Every structure is written in C-alpha cells, then in structure tokens.
Amino acid sequence: MQVQCLLRVCGRKWKNGDSPPDQEGVKMDDKKILLDNIEKVHTTEMGVDRIKRNLKLGDIDVVEFCKGKILDSHCNIYKQGKNWYCEIDGIKITVNSFSYTIITAHKV
C-alpha cells in the first residue's frame, strides 16, 4: 500500500509528485501555465469598460496593457480557486484560469 504524503498549503493539498510550492505557497507550474498561455488572455467588451473605469485608463488596448503587466518580472502571480491574481504597480488583475478571460482589474 502506497502512502501519500499531503502538505497543506494555502487551502490546497499537494500530493507526492506535484510541483512543490514556491515561497508564496503557489505552485510554480500555475504561474508558468498562465505565462505560457499569455496569447490566450482576452476580455469581453464589458470587461474592457470595467477595467478602463477601474484603472482610469484612456483610449488604450486594455488586453495588451494587462498582458504587459502580467509578463513583467516583478508581477506577483498566484492562483486561488478558479482565478489567477496578478499584482503589480498597485493594481490587481483577475484572470479566469480556465478561459483566460480578464475578469477585472482594480487599484489596490
């Protein structure tokens, strides 16, 4: 009978063979998955309006703005439940981890 060692981190259980969590308690694979699929990141028309309003952005490409922030090496990316959260420069970007849709972005 194989014994599985479980480690409790950030409300999730990690089994033997999973990637270990990094210093923030997030699997490095989670962050890498988002970065490797950055070309899939998009938003809806309502998302564009919401992000522009929340971040007080002018007439710019909101998706490219968010992608640039996500790709920045100083961006803190972590996954909770079904979403990735990307924090940098006083903003938090929320991306659905299944559809790669930017849900919202807020100043923090």
Secondary structure as the mmCIF struct_conf table of DSSP 4:
data_model
#
loop_
_struct_conf.conf_type_id
_struct_conf.id
_struct_conf.beg_label_comp_id
_struct_conf.beg_label_asym_id
_struct_conf.beg_label_seq_id
_struct_conf.end_label_comp_id
_struct_conf.end_label_asym_id
_struct_conf.end_label_seq_id
HELX_LH_PP_P HELX_LH_PP_P1 GLN A 2 CYS A 5
STRN STRN1 LEU A 7 VAL A 9
TURN_TY1_P TURN_TY1_P1 CYS A 10 GLY A 11
STRN STRN2 ARG A 12 TRP A 14
TURN_TY1_P TURN_TY1_P2 ASN A 16 GLY A 17
BEND BEND1 ASP A 18 ASP A 18
HELX_LH_PP_P HELX_LH_PP_P2 SER A 19 PRO A 20
STRN STRN3 PRO A 21 PRO A 21
TURN_TY1_P TURN_TY1_P3 GLN A 23 GLU A 24
BEND BEND2 GLY A 25 GLY A 25
STRN STRN4 LYS A 27 LYS A 27
HELX_RH_AL_P HELX_RH_AL_P1 MET A 28 ASP A 36
TURN_TY1_P TURN_TY1_P4 ASN A 37 ASN A 37
HELX_RH_3T_P HELX_RH_3T_P1 ILE A 38 LYS A 40
STRN STRN5 HIS A 42 HIS A 42
HELX_RH_AL_P HELX_RH_AL_P2 GLU A 45 LEU A 55
TURN_TY1_P TURN_TY1_P5 LYS A 56 LYS A 56
BEND BEND3 ASP A 59 ILE A 60
HELX_RH_AL_P HELX_RH_AL_P3 VAL A 62 LEU A 71
BEND BEND4 ASP A 72 ASP A 72
TURN_TY1_P TURN_TY1_P6 SER A 73 HIS A 74
STRN STRN6 ASN A 76 GLN A 80
TURN_TY1_P TURN_TY1_P7 GLY A 81 LYS A 82
STRN STRN7 ASN A 83 ILE A 88
TURN_TY1_P TURN_TY1_P8 ASP A 89 GLY A 90
STRN STRN8 ILE A 91 ASN A 96
TURN_TY1_P TURN_TY1_P9 SER A 97 SER A 99
STRN STRN9 THR A 101 THR A 101
STRN STRN10 ILE A 102 LYS A 107
#
